[in-house]
Amino acid sequence: DNNLGLGHLRLSVIDLSEAAHQPMFDESGRYCIIYNGEIYNYIELRQQLSSKGLNFFSNSDTEVILKLFITEGTEAVTKLNGMFSFIIWDKEDRTLFAARDRLGIKPFYYHYDKERFVFASEIKAFFASGLVQPQMNFEGMSDYLIFQFCLEEKTLFNGIEKLPPGCWLKIGEEGKLDIRKYWQLDFTVDTDHDQQYFEYKLLRLLEDAVRIQLRADVPVGAHLSGGLDSSTVTCMAASLMDAPIHTFSGGFKEDPRYDETGYARMTAEHAGSIHHEIFPNEQQ
């Protein structure tokens, strides 16, 4: 669109038809979205929008984000339950809106030099564009060596920043970059309930999270290490599915101390999953 370009390579999970392909425009042609991730409560949001008279041309979660944004503006992001990073272009106002999920599961990197705003889901795309040269950001490297990630907007490279988790940004043709935080963790301590209450609430939250993330138009599987997290998710998912779940484990044959596939097999047997193992060698 004149001085703007959007590109997308889709991994289809919900609605595999061409109607869900991206970049996706609304019926008026004014708004365009490209999006990476999955919105787990898209069915409920679609029902709410349909009750207000909105029509849909696809069964995708992508269109739900687009219609929700058209209806509610920046507040739309607060209603999304999922992992996401997306851009919406308004052809009429010529403004670019972008948002990233609450915990930053999906990446959003950008380069802004007051002349160009360039964005991508992977840093190597900036180097391929020729607009940014790979030069180390020493503060970012210091963060990484201490914390194993870069703090705030920093990355390992000069000139490339990341949109922080739980934030959205907007930029118009005048070049002003507006970044705002729409969500942050709440560290308020609840002293009004006992252990039994928290055990019950945690279990219900885990069950709901697993149930809603099983929504897909492709086969669903689970990584299974044999540890607490993946074993919990696998067993919950298996109990919610009509057919056996596929589980996948990576093992190491170099030393028994580093091979946890035995624990994974025990969990797979308990969950009744169709289990797959791979043992990568040094070359792989």
C-alpha positions as CSV (number, residue, x, y, z in Angstrom):
1,D,0.0,0.0,0.0
2,N,2.3,2.7,-1.3
3,N,5.0,3.0,1.3
4,L,3.9,0.0,3.3
5,G,4.3,-3.7,2.8
6,L,3.1,-6.7,4.8
7,G,4.2,-10.3,4.3
8,H,3.2,-13.6,5.9
9,L,4.0,-17.3,5.9
10,R,1.1,-19.2,7.5
11,L,1.2,-22.4,9.6
12,S,-2.4,-23.4,9.5
13,V,-3.9,-24.7,12.8
14,I,-7.5,-23.3,12.8
15,D,-9.5,-23.1,9.5
16,L,-7.2,-24.6,6.9
17,S,-9.2,-23.1,3.9
18,E,-8.1,-20.2,1.7
19,A,-10.6,-18.0,3.4
20,A,-8.3,-17.9,6.4
21,H,-5.1,-17.0,4.5
22,Q,-3.1,-13.9,5.4
23,P,-2.7,-11.0,4.9
24,M,-6.4,-10.9,5.6
25,F,-8.7,-7.9,4.8
26,D,-12.1,-7.1,6.2
27,E,-15.0,-6.8,3.8
28,S,-14.6,-3.1,3.3
29,G,-10.9,-3.5,2.4
30,R,-10.0,-0.8,5.0
31,Y,-8.3,-3.1,7.5
32,C,-5.6,-5.7,7.0
33,I,-4.1,-8.1,9.5
34,I,-1.1,-10.4,9.7
35,Y,-0.9,-12.5,12.8
36,N,1.2,-15.2,14.4
37,G,-0.2,-17.4,17.2
38,E,-3.5,-18.8,18.4
39,I,-6.5,-17.2,20.2
40,Y,-7.9,-20.0,22.4
41,N,-11.2,-18.2,23.2
42,Y,-11.9,-17.3,19.6
43,I,-15.2,-19.3,19.6
44,E,-16.6,-17.4,22.5
45,L,-15.5,-14.0,21.1
46,R,-17.0,-14.9,17.7
47,Q,-20.3,-15.7,19.3
48,Q,-20.3,-12.3,21.2
49,L,-19.5,-10.5,17.9
50,S,-22.2,-12.4,16.0
51,S,-24.8,-11.5,18.6
52,K,-24.0,-7.8,17.8
53,G,-24.8,-8.4,14.1
54,L,-21.3,-9.0,12.7
55,N,-20.9,-11.6,9.9
56,F,-17.9,-13.8,9.3
57,F,-16.5,-15.1,6.0
58,S,-14.1,-17.7,7.6
59,N,-13.9,-19.9,10.7
60,S,-10.5,-18.6,11.7
61,D,-9.3,-16.9,14.9
62,T,-7.5,-14.4,12.6
63,E,-10.8,-12.9,11.5
64,V,-12.0,-12.8,15.1
65,I,-9.1,-10.6,16.1
66,L,-9.7,-8.3,13.1
67,K,-13.4,-7.9,13.7
68,L,-12.8,-7.4,17.5
69,F,-10.3,-4.6,16.7
70,I,-12.6,-2.9,14.3
71,T,-15.4,-3.0,16.9
72,E,-13.4,-2.2,20.1
73,G,-10.1,-0.6,19.0
74,T,-7.1,-1.0,21.3
75,E,-9.3,-2.5,24.0
76,A,-9.6,-5.6,21.9
77,V,-6.3,-7.0,23.1
78,T,-7.5,-7.2,26.7
79,K,-10.1,-9.8,25.7
80,L,-7.7,-12.2,23.8
81,N,-6.8,-15.4,25.6
82,G,-3.9,-16.8,23.8
83,M,-0.4,-16.4,22.4
84,F,-0.2,-13.8,19.7
85,S,1.8,-11.2,17.9
86,F,-0.1,-9.3,15.2
87,I,-0.2,-6.2,13.0
88,I,-3.3,-4.4,11.8
89,W,-3.0,-1.8,9.0
90,D,-5.7,0.9,8.7
91,K,-5.6,2.0,5.1
92,E,-7.9,5.0,5.7
93,D,-6.1,6.5,8.7
94,R,-2.8,5.1,7.5
95,T,-1.9,3.8,11.0
96,L,-0.2,0.6,12.0
97,F,-1.3,-1.1,15.2
98,A,0.7,-4.0,16.7
99,A,0.3,-6.1,19.9
100,R,2.0,-8.9,21.7
101,D,0.5,-11.4,24.2
102,R,0.7,-10.9,27.9
103,L,3.8,-13.1,28.6
104,G,5.5,-12.6,25.3
105,I,5.2,-16.2,24.0
106,K,5.1,-14.9,20.4
107,P,8.0,-12.6,19.3
108,F,7.7,-9.2,17.8
109,Y,11.0,-7.4,16.8
110,Y,11.3,-4.0,15.1
111,H,13.8,-1.5,13.8
112,Y,12.9,2.2,13.7
113,D,15.3,4.9,12.5
114,K,12.8,7.7,12.2
115,E,12.7,7.0,8.4
116,R,11.6,3.4,8.3
117,F,9.7,1.1,10.6
118,V,10.6,-2.5,9.9
119,F,9.2,-5.5,11.9
120,A,9.5,-9.3,11.8
121,S,9.0,-12.3,14.0
122,E,12.7,-13.3,13.6
123,I,15.8,-11.2,13.9
124,K,17.5,-12.7,10.8
125,A,14.8,-11.1,8.6
126,F,16.3,-7.7,9.4
127,F,19.7,-8.7,8.2
128,A,18.2,-10.3,5.0
129,S,16.5,-6.9,4.3
130,G,19.9,-5.2,4.2
131,L,18.5,-2.3,6.3
132,V,20.2,-3.5,9.5
133,Q,23.8,-4.8,10.0
134,P,24.5,-7.4,12.6
135,Q,26.3,-5.6,15.4
136,M,26.3,-6.8,19.0
137,N,24.4,-4.9,21.7
138,F,26.7,-5.2,24.7
139,E,24.0,-4.3,27.2
140,G,21.7,-7.0,25.7
141,M,24.5,-9.5,25.8
142,S,25.2,-8.6,29.5
143,D,21.5,-9.2,30.3
144,Y,21.6,-12.5,28.5
145,L,24.7,-13.8,30.3
146,I,23.1,-12.9,33.7
147,F,19.5,-13.7,33.2
148,Q,19.4,-15.9,30.0
149,F,17.2,-13.3,28.3
150,C,17.4,-9.6,27.4
151,L,15.6,-7.1,29.7
152,E,12.9,-4.8,28.5
153,E,13.1,-3.8,24.8
154,K,16.7,-4.9,24.3
155,T,17.9,-7.7,22.0
156,L,21.4,-9.0,21.3
157,F,21.7,-6.6,18.3
158,N,22.0,-2.9,17.9
159,G,19.2,-1.2,16.1
160,I,16.7,-4.1,16.8
161,E,14.3,-3.9,19.7
162,K,11.4,-6.1,20.8
163,L,7.9,-5.0,21.8
164,P,7.7,-5.9,25.5
165,P,5.2,-8.5,26.6
166,G,1.7,-7.2,27.4
167,C,2.2,-4.1,25.2
168,W,0.8,-2.6,22.0
169,L,2.2,-0.1,19.7
170,K,0.8,2.3,17.1
171,I,2.6,4.4,14.5
172,G,1.2,6.7,11.8
173,E,2.7,8.3,8.7
174,E,3.9,11.3,10.8
175,G,6.3,8.8,12.4
176,K,5.4,9.1,16.1
177,L,5.8,5.7,17.8
178,D,3.4,5.2,20.7
179,I,3.9,2.1,22.9
180,R,1.6,1.3,25.8
181,K,1.3,-1.5,28.4
182,Y,-2.1,-3.1,28.5
183,W,-1.4,-5.8,31.1
184,Q,1.0,-6.7,33.9
185,L,1.4,-9.3,36.6
186,D,-0.5,-8.8,39.8
187,F,1.6,-9.8,42.9
188,T,-1.1,-9.1,45.5
189,V,-0.9,-11.9,48.1
190,D,-4.2,-13.6,48.9
191,T,-4.4,-14.3,52.6
192,D,-8.1,-15.0,52.7
193,H,-8.1,-18.6,51.6
194,D,-6.7,-21.9,52.7
195,Q,-4.5,-24.5,50.9
196,Q,-7.5,-26.6,49.8
197,Y,-9.0,-23.5,48.0
198,F,-5.8,-22.8,46.1
199,E,-5.3,-26.5,45.1
200,Y,-8.9,-26.6,43.8
201,K,-8.5,-23.3,41.9
202,L,-5.1,-24.2,40.4
203,L,-6.5,-27.6,39.2
204,R,-9.5,-25.8,37.6
205,L,-7.3,-23.2,35.9
206,L,-5.0,-26.0,34.5
207,E,-7.9,-28.0,33.2
208,D,-9.5,-25.0,31.5
209,A,-6.2,-24.0,29.9
210,V,-5.6,-27.5,28.5
211,R,-9.2,-27.9,27.4
212,I,-9.3,-24.6,25.5
213,Q,-5.8,-25.1,23.9
214,L,-6.9,-28.5,22.4
215,R,-9.0,-26.6,19.8
216,A,-7.5,-27.2,16.4
217,D,-8.4,-28.3,12.9
218,V,-5.2,-30.4,12.7
219,P,-4.0,-33.4,14.9
220,V,-3.0,-32.4,18.4
221,G,0.1,-33.8,20.2
222,A,2.2,-33.0,23.3
223,H,5.9,-32.7,24.1
224,L,6.5,-35.1,26.9
225,S,9.8,-34.9,28.9
226,G,8.6,-37.0,31.8
227,G,8.8,-33.9,34.1
228,L,6.1,-32.4,36.2
229,D,4.8,-29.8,33.7
230,S,4.6,-31.9,30.5
231,S,3.3,-34.9,32.4
232,T,0.5,-32.8,33.9
233,V,-0.5,-31.4,30.5
234,T,-0.3,-34.7,28.8
235,C,-2.5,-36.5,31.3
236,M,-5.1,-33.7,31.4
237,A,-5.2,-33.6,27.6
238,A,-5.6,-37.3,27.3
239,S,-8.5,-37.3,29.7
240,L,-10.3,-34.6,27.6
241,M,-9.8,-36.1,24.1
242,D,-11.9,-38.7,22.3
243,A,-8.9,-40.4,20.7
244,P,-5.4,-41.2,22.0
245,I,-3.1,-38.2,22.1
246,H,0.3,-38.4,20.4
247,T,3.3,-37.7,22.6
248,F,6.8,-36.9,21.6
249,S,10.1,-37.2,23.6
250,G,13.7,-36.5,22.9
251,G,16.3,-38.6,24.7
252,F,20.1,-38.8,25.0
253,K,22.0,-42.1,24.9
254,E,25.4,-40.6,25.8
255,D,24.9,-40.9,29.6
256,P,22.0,-42.4,31.6
257,R,22.1,-39.4,33.9
258,Y,20.8,-37.2,31.0
259,D,18.2,-39.7,29.6
260,E,14.7,-39.1,31.0
261,T,12.8,-41.1,28.4
262,G,12.0,-43.8,31.0
263,Y,9.9,-41.3,32.9
264,A,8.2,-40.1,29.7
265,R,7.3,-43.8,28.9
266,M,5.7,-44.2,32.3
267,T,3.6,-41.1,31.8
268,A,2.7,-42.1,28.2
269,E,1.6,-45.6,29.4
270,H,-0.5,-44.0,32.2
271,A,-2.1,-41.5,29.7
272,G,-2.6,-44.2,27.0
273,S,-0.9,-42.0,24.4
274,I,0.7,-43.0,21.1
275,H,4.3,-42.4,22.1
276,H,7.2,-41.3,19.8
277,E,10.8,-41.1,20.8
278,I,13.8,-39.6,19.0
279,F,17.5,-39.7,20.1
280,P,19.4,-37.0,18.2
281,N,23.1,-37.5,17.7
282,E,25.9,-34.9,17.9
283,Q,25.6,-34.1,14.1
284,Q,21.8,-33.6,14.4
